[in-house]
Amino acid sequence: MGHDFQALKASAREIPGVREYLQSFPAIIADLVMSRRIQMGLSQEQLAELAETTQATISRIESGDEDVELGVLTDVFKVLGITS
């Protein structure tokens, strides 16, 4: 699925307005995770431990890195109480 998703994302960026939306999504996730983590009084290291990942991964999420696996984001969201 990874390769197919990347191809879909690449072709979607050619649609007017979609490029800007896709570029803003990681920044929105980054702001959401960082603000909620701080609100809960957690360090990046504490959040990483609770989400069973690394501090470096939390840092990547909070930096807007697009290459974080969905499963990792799901685990981080659960710890932070972010649900749909």
Z-matrix of the N, CA and C atoms (Angstrom, degrees):
N
C 1 1.442
C 2 1.524 1 111.11
N 3 1.319 2 118.65 1 -32.80
C 4 1.450 3 121.64 2 -176.54
C 5 1.511 4 112.89 3 -54.71
N 6 1.331 5 117.01 4 -48.68
C 7 1.461 6 120.93 5 -178.55
C 8 1.527 7 110.69 6 -66.30
N 9 1.312 8 117.49 7 -43.71
C 10 1.463 9 121.40 8 179.04
C 11 1.526 10 111.40 9 -62.21
N 12 1.334 11 116.20 10 -39.91
C 13 1.461 12 120.22 11 179.74
C 14 1.522 13 110.42 12 -65.55
N 15 1.334 14 116.60 13 -41.96
C 16 1.463 15 119.97 14 179.09
C 17 1.527 16 110.56 15 -62.16
N 18 1.333 17 116.71 16 -40.41
C 19 1.466 18 120.78 17 178.35
C 20 1.530 19 110.54 18 -64.71
N 21 1.325 20 116.63 19 -42.27
C 22 1.464 21 120.98 20 178.01
C 23 1.524 22 110.48 21 -62.11
N 24 1.332 23 115.60 22 -45.28
C 25 1.453 24 120.77 23 -179.96
C 26 1.535 25 110.63 24 -61.53
N 27 1.329 26 116.37 25 -42.00
C 28 1.465 27 120.42 26 179.40
C 29 1.527 28 111.23 27 -62.66
N 30 1.326 29 117.13 28 -43.37
C 31 1.468 30 119.15 29 179.91
C 32 1.530 31 111.40 30 -72.18
N 33 1.320 32 117.13 31 -32.48
C 34 1.469 33 120.40 32 178.79
C 35 1.521 34 111.22 33 -65.72
N 36 1.330 35 116.51 34 -30.69
C 37 1.468 36 119.84 35 -179.88
C 38 1.525 37 112.76 36 -65.74
N 39 1.308 38 116.93 37 -14.31
C 40 1.463 39 120.55 38 178.10
C 41 1.531 40 111.80 39 -81.31
N 42 1.314 41 117.81 40 -12.87
C 43 1.467 42 122.05 41 179.68
C 44 1.531 43 108.33 42 -81.21
N 45 1.336 44 117.67 43 127.85
C 46 1.468 45 120.17 44 -179.05
C 47 1.534 46 111.99 45 -53.04
N 48 1.325 47 115.64 46 131.63
C 49 1.457 48 121.83 47 178.48
C 50 1.512 49 114.31 48 88.51
N 51 1.319 50 117.77 49 -25.09
C 52 1.465 51 120.69 50 -177.86
C 53 1.523 52 110.60 51 -72.86
N 54 1.317 53 117.38 52 -38.25
C 55 1.469 54 120.79 53 -179.78
C 56 1.532 55 110.63 54 -55.44
N 57 1.319 56 117.12 55 -48.79
C 58 1.462 57 121.25 56 -179.11
C 59 1.523 58 110.96 57 -62.96
N 60 1.315 59 116.29 58 -40.42
C 61 1.461 60 120.36 59 179.04
C 62 1.522 61 110.52 60 -62.75
N 63 1.326 62 117.17 61 -47.43
C 64 1.464 63 120.57 62 -178.85
C 65 1.520 64 111.69 63 -64.91
N 66 1.316 65 116.81 64 -34.57
C 67 1.456 66 119.82 65 179.03
C 68 1.522 67 111.53 66 -72.02
N 69 1.316 68 118.41 67 -28.42
C 70 1.459 69 120.86 68 -178.71
C 71 1.526 70 112.52 69 -82.62
N 72 1.328 71 117.85 70 -22.62
C 73 1.462 72 120.98 71 -175.06
C 74 1.532 73 113.17 72 -59.22
N 75 1.350 74 120.44 73 -48.77
C 76 1.469 75 119.30 74 178.44
C 77 1.529 76 112.63 75 -60.49
N 78 1.326 77 117.53 76 -34.38
C 79 1.462 78 120.43 77 178.66
C 80 1.525 79 110.95 78 -67.72
N 81 1.316 80 117.08 79 -37.68
C 82 1.467 81 121.21 80 177.58
C 83 1.524 82 109.95 81 -64.62
N 84 1.335 83 116.86 82 -45.35
C 85 1.468 84 121.47 83 177.97
C 86 1.524 85 109.74 84 -60.90
N 87 1.331 86 116.73 85 -44.81
C 88 1.467 87 121.38 86 -179.65
C 89 1.524 88 111.02 87 -57.93
N 90 1.323 89 116.70 88 -49.12
C 91 1.467 90 121.05 89 -179.75
C 92 1.521 91 111.62 90 -63.25
N 93 1.314 92 116.76 91 -41.08
C 94 1.459 93 121.70 92 -179.89
C 95 1.527 94 111.24 93 -62.63
N 96 1.328 95 116.70 94 -49.06
C 97 1.465 96 121.08 95 -178.37
C 98 1.527 97 110.50 96 -64.20
N 99 1.322 98 117.08 97 -47.37
C 100 1.462 99 119.58 98 -177.84
C 101 1.525 100 111.67 99 -63.59
N 102 1.325 101 117.40 100 -46.16
C 103 1.462 102 119.31 101 -177.69
C 104 1.522 103 111.68 102 -65.26
N 105 1.313 104 117.58 103 -40.47
C 106 1.470 105 120.52 104 179.15
C 107 1.524 106 110.96 105 -68.13
N 108 1.340 107 117.21 106 -40.18
C 109 1.471 108 121.07 107 178.56
C 110 1.522 109 110.07 108 -60.60
N 111 1.321 110 116.50 109 -46.76
C 112 1.463 111 121.06 110 -179.88
C 113 1.524 112 110.18 111 -65.20
N 114 1.318 113 117.09 112 -41.67
C 115 1.463 114 121.82 113 178.31
C 116 1.527 115 110.67 114 -58.44
N 117 1.332 116 116.66 115 -36.48
C 118 1.465 117 121.19 116 -179.82
C 119 1.529 118 112.38 117 -83.23
N 120 1.323 119 117.51 118 -4.17
C 121 1.457 120 121.42 119 178.46
C 122 1.519 121 113.89 120 74.37
N 123 1.321 122 117.03 121 28.17
C 124 1.461 123 121.59 122 -178.46
C 125 1.520 124 111.02 123 -102.70
N 126 1.320 125 115.40 124 142.79
C 127 1.460 126 119.90 125 169.97
C 128 1.526 127 107.92 126 -81.89
N 129 1.311 128 116.64 127 167.15
C 130 1.465 129 119.47 128 175.43
C 131 1.525 130 110.12 129 -59.62
N 132 1.316 131 116.48 130 -40.11
C 133 1.463 132 120.56 131 -179.51
C 134 1.530 133 111.36 132 -64.17
N 135 1.325 134 117.54 133 -42.43
C 136 1.467 135 120.83 134 178.92
C 137 1.526 136 111.22 135 -64.30
N 138 1.323 137 116.44 136 -43.99
C 139 1.464 138 120.12 137 177.99
C 140 1.522 139 110.29 138 -61.86
N 141 1.311 140 116.37 139 -42.97
C 142 1.466 141 120.77 140 179.37
C 143 1.523 142 110.98 141 -59.15
N 144 1.317 143 116.62 142 -44.25
C 145 1.469 144 120.31 143 179.93
C 146 1.529 145 110.88 144 -62.69
N 147 1.316 146 116.97 145 -44.86
C 148 1.463 147 120.88 146 -179.47
C 149 1.529 148 112.03 147 -65.79
N 150 1.334 149 116.63 148 -33.32
C 151 1.466 150 121.39 149 -178.86
C 152 1.531 151 111.94 150 -91.79
N 153 1.324 152 115.94 151 3.72
C 154 1.469 153 122.31 152 179.74
C 155 1.526 154 112.00 153 55.48
N 156 1.332 155 114.52 154 49.71
C 157 1.460 156 121.23 155 175.29
C 158 1.523 157 107.68 156 -138.81
N 159 1.310 158 117.52 157 -163.60
C 160 1.460 159 120.47 158 -178.26
C 161 1.526 160 111.01 159 -108.59
N 162 1.322 161 115.13 160 159.45
C 163 1.461 162 120.62 161 175.95
C 164 1.524 163 109.78 162 -61.88
N 165 1.327 164 116.73 163 -36.19
C 166 1.466 165 120.50 164 179.11
C 167 1.533 166 111.08 165 -61.53
N 168 1.325 167 116.63 166 -36.93
C 169 1.465 168 120.07 167 178.33
C 170 1.523 169 110.89 168 -67.34
N 171 1.326 170 116.95 169 -41.73
C 172 1.470 171 120.21 170 177.07
C 173 1.523 172 109.41 171 -61.51
N 174 1.310 173 116.94 172 -41.87
C 175 1.456 174 121.20 173 177.62
C 176 1.525 175 111.16 174 -60.98
N 177 1.320 176 117.07 175 -41.99
C 178 1.467 177 121.34 176 178.28
C 179 1.528 178 111.01 177 -62.81
N 180 1.346 179 116.30 178 -42.25
C 181 1.472 180 120.27 179 178.27
C 182 1.525 181 109.52 180 -60.96
N 183 1.334 182 116.25 181 -47.45
C 184 1.459 183 121.19 182 -176.91
C 185 1.529 184 112.60 183 -71.54
N 186 1.319 185 116.83 184 -12.31
C 187 1.465 186 121.48 185 176.12
C 188 1.524 187 111.90 186 -93.45
N 189 1.330 188 116.54 187 -4.34
C 190 1.457 189 120.40 188 179.45
C 191 1.509 190 114.09 189 84.77
N 192 1.338 191 116.92 190 21.89
C 193 1.468 192 121.15 191 178.37
C 194 1.525 193 109.34 192 -63.41
N 195 1.321 194 117.03 193 130.61
C 196 1.469 195 121.98 194 -178.30
C 197 1.521 196 113.03 195 -82.82
N 198 1.323 197 117.82 196 -11.82
C 199 1.463 198 120.67 197 -171.89
C 200 1.528 199 113.93 198 -98.14
N 201 1.315 200 117.95 199 28.39
C 202 1.464 201 121.56 200 176.67
C 203 1.524 202 107.62 201 -90.26
N 204 1.319 203 116.18 202 132.21
C 205 1.469 204 120.66 203 -177.61
C 206 1.527 205 111.25 204 -65.06
N 207 1.321 206 115.35 205 145.19
C 208 1.458 207 121.68 206 -179.52
C 209 1.527 208 111.60 207 -58.41
N 210 1.326 209 117.86 208 -39.41
C 211 1.462 210 121.24 209 179.11
C 212 1.516 211 112.41 210 -60.85
N 213 1.320 212 116.51 211 -38.41
C 214 1.467 213 121.09 212 178.23
C 215 1.525 214 109.52 213 -66.86
N 216 1.324 215 116.86 214 -45.84
C 217 1.468 216 119.74 215 177.75
C 218 1.523 217 111.32 216 -59.90
N 219 1.319 218 116.76 217 -39.90
C 220 1.465 219 121.34 218 178.68
C 221 1.521 220 110.50 219 -61.07
N 222 1.330 221 117.16 220 -44.74
C 223 1.466 222 121.21 221 179.13
C 224 1.525 223 111.11 222 -63.22
N 225 1.321 224 117.09 223 -42.55
C 226 1.466 225 121.51 224 178.94
C 227 1.527 226 109.94 225 -64.50
N 228 1.324 227 117.10 226 -44.20
C 229 1.462 228 120.87 227 178.35
C 230 1.526 229 111.50 228 -60.17
N 231 1.326 230 117.54 229 -40.27
C 232 1.471 231 120.64 230 179.42
C 233 1.517 232 110.50 231 -60.78
N 234 1.332 233 116.41 232 -46.01
C 235 1.465 234 120.42 233 -179.82
C 236 1.528 235 110.29 234 -61.48
N 237 1.317 236 116.29 235 -38.85
C 238 1.461 237 120.81 236 -177.55
C 239 1.527 238 113.24 237 -82.51
N 240 1.332 239 117.00 238 -3.93
C 241 1.459 240 120.54 239 179.68
C 242 1.515 241 113.13 240 73.72
N 243 1.330 242 116.37 241 25.25
C 244 1.464 243 121.39 242 178.32
C 245 1.520 244 107.41 243 -94.28
N 246 1.324 245 116.12 244 114.47
C 247 1.463 246 120.47 245 -178.18
C 248 1.516 247 109.63 246 -131.78
N 249 1.322 248 114.79 247 165.71
C 250 1.468 249 118.75 248 179.38
C 251 1.507 250 110.51 249 -86.83
